[in-house]
Amino acid sequence: MHNSENCHENVWILSGTSDGPLIVNKLLRLNYVVFVSVITHKASKSYAENSKLHIITGKLNSSSEIINFIEKNKINYVIDATHPFALIISKNLNKACKKIKKHLLAFERKSEIKPFKNFVYINGLKDISKESLLNKNILLAIGSRLLNETARYYLKCGANVYTRVIPTYESISKAFGSCIKNSNIAILEPSKKNENTLEKKLCEHWKIDYILCRDSGSYAQINWEEIVYESEMKLFLVKRPKSKYKDRFIFFDYDKLIDHITRKINTSG
């Protein structure tokens, strides 16, 4: 992997496909060398080719792995723009950066929920009232990691469980390996341009009563909100965990994040 020795600062960002490309493009326009970590090869396709951009695919399993990467690639700034519920990687990033005294910045999407009549905030994936679940059709739009465990709980409560998963190998494998009936699984890429027609048709086809998703601030969540707002369904939204960082800089705006980096560089250089 090429790393320009002439570049005065290298930035490493860990992100998905929503925020990552926007932050990366801003950094590239300012002539930084940028390293991006994504989970899947498909996610890497969201980033345009650039000689100063290096994309790393796969999971980082420990803080020592993170330290090795930072030191090998002479990283000056680390940006955690991972999913709000991605607690393990954020914990490892914090531990690693503290140990080697490296700048760690966090970017979080704003939670801009505007409650409406058929919207319910809940604390956890299993916090929908049991009494209201019998014979209800519930759609789980929660990702694949905790899908089987969550589905099993709601099946025991007497609900009919359905799910929508994204078209990745891991998501598909976990969905069809779960306790959910194969006929109740949809593989669907969330609409990104306010075109939630497929999601809406899916809810109508399955006669969905409840939708369960997490407050991630993603376009997928926005789609569910819009669909439920105009329907008789209920949206149960799992609250975000408490802030992953207490002693780190947290940004909710792309430009303020970039400005912080450039100011630091100008004052230290």
N, C-alpha and C positions, 0 to 999 in steps of 0.2 A: 504494500500500500504506500503510495507516494505522499510525502508530507513536506511541504515547502519550508526549507530552513530559513528563507528570507522573510517569511510572514511573522510579524511581531506578536500576533495572538491567534491561537487556534480555538475554535468553539465546538463543543460536542453537545448535540441536542438529542434527547430521547423523546420520541413522540410517535403519534399515529399519523393518520392521513388528513385530519381536520386542521390542526394548528401548525403542525410541523412544516409543511410546504410554504406557508405564508411567512413564518419566522425565518426559515432558511433563505428564501428569496431576498428578504431584506438584508440579511447578513452578506449574501453573495454580492449584492449590488454595492456594498461597502468594501468589497474586496477581501473579505475574510476567507480563510480556509475553514470549511465546515464539515464536521463528521456527524452523520445521522444514524441513530440506531432504531431499527424497526423490527417487529416480530416476524413478519412474513415477507416472502419475495413479492407477493402481490402488493403489499403496502409500499414497497420500494418504488413501484411504478408511478406513484403519485408525485415523485420528485423528478424535475427536469435534469437532463445530463448537463454537467458543468465540470470543467477541469479542476475547480477548487472544491468540489463536493465529493465526499466519500461516504458511501452507504454501507452500513454493516447490518446484516440480517441475522436474527436469532435472539434467543433469550440470554440474559446475563444472570448467572446463577449465584453469584456471591460478591461481597464487597472486595475481596482480594482480586477477583477477575476485573472489577471496575478499576481498581488501583493500577493493575498491570496495563490496562488499556490507556488510562490517562498518562502514565509515565512513558509508555512506548511512543505515543503520538504527540507528546509535548502539549497536552491540552491545558489551556489557561482558564477557560470558563466552561462549566457544565450547566446545561439547561434541562431541568426536569419538566417536560410538558406532557407527561404520561396521563393516562386516564385517571380521573379523580378517585377511582376505587382501586387503583394499582398500588396497594400499600407496600407490598414486599420489595419491589424494585426501588421505590422511593426511600424506604428504610435503608436499603443497602447503599444507595447513592449518598445519603446523608452520612452514614457511618464511614464510607470510604473517603469522602471529601473532607470530613473533619480530621480524619487520621493523617492525611497528607497536606492539610491546610490549603485546599483548593477552593476557588470560588464556585459556589453552587447557587443557582438562581432557579426559582420555580415559576412556571406559568400555569395559571388556572383559568378555565373558562368561567365566566360569570354565571351564576344561577339566577336566571331571570324569569322564574315561574310566576305567572299571574293566575292565582287560584280561581277556579270556576266551580259551578255547582256540582259537577260530577268528577271532581278531582279530589284525591285523598293523599296526604303525605303520610308515610309510614316510616318507622325506624329501621326495619329489617325486612329481608326477603320473605319471612314467614309471619308477618304481622297483620295480615288480613284476617278479620274476625272469622273464626271457624263457623259461627252460626249463619253467616251469610254465604257460605261456599257450596252447600249441598245442591248438586245438579247444575251448578253454574259452569259456563264455558269460560275458562281463563286462559289467556294467551301470555306466555312467558317470553318477554323480549329482554332478557337479562344477560345475554352472552352464554357461553357454553361451560365455563369453569364450574359453576355451582348449579348447573341445569338439572342434573339427575337428582341431586339431593333435594332441591326445591320442588321439583315435579313430584317426587315421591311423597313429600309432605302434603301437597294439595290434593293428590289422589286419595290419600288416607282421610282427608277432610270431606271427601265425597264430590269433589269437583271433576269436571272433564278438562283434561290438560292438553293444551296445544302450545307450539312454539314456532318462532321464526328465528333462524340462525343465518349468519352470513356465510357466503360460499368459500370457506377455507377448509383445508383438510382436517384441521383440529376440530373446528366447530361441527362439521358434518359428522365426523367420527363419534364425537361425544353425544351428539343428538341421537343418532341411530343406535348408539350403545346404551342409551338411557331407558328409563321405564316408560317413556312416552310412546304411544302407538305410532308406527311408521306413517300411517295415513294422517296423523295429526302434526306432522313436521313439514314446515315450508323452508326452502332454501332461497333466500332473497337478499339482494344487496339493497340497503336502505337508500331511498331516493334522496338526492342531494340538492335538488333545485325546486323545492316546494311542489314536487309532483308525486304525491303519495297515493296515486290511484291504485297501484298494486296492493299496498298495505290495506287500503280501505276495502277493496274487493275481497281480500283475504278474510277480513273481519266479518264481512257480510256473508261470505260463503260458509264460514264456520259458526255463524251466529254467536259471536263472542259477546260475553257480558262484561268481563273484566279484562283489563290489560295491566300487566305488571312490568315496570321497567325502572331503571335507576336514574337519578338526577345527575347525568353526565354532562349535560349541556350540548350534546351532540345533535346533528341533524336528524338522527333516528328518533331521538326523544321528541324533538320538535314536531316530527311527522305524527307521532302518536298523540301528542297534545291536540293538534289540529283535527285529527280524525275524531277523537273522543268529544271535543268541544261541540261538534255538530251532530252528536248522536245521543242515544240513550245508554251507552256503555259507561263504565266507570274506569278512570285511570288511577292506579295505585303507584305512587312514585316513591322509591326508596331514597331517603335523605342521604346526602353525602356524608362520608366519615368526617370527623373533625379535621381541621387543617393538618396536612402531613408534616408541615414545618412550623416551628415556633420561633426559631432563631435564624431563619434564612429570609432573604428578600423574596417576596411573593408579588407577582405582577398579574394584572387582569387585562392589560392592554399591550398589544404587540410593540407599538412605538416606544412606550415607556421602558419596556424591557430592553430594546435595542439601545435607547438613549443611555440607559444605565451602564451598559457595556462600553459604549464609546466614551462616556465621561470618565469611567475608571481608567481606560486605556490612555486617554489624553493627560490625565493627572499623574499617572504612574510613569508615562513615557517622557 
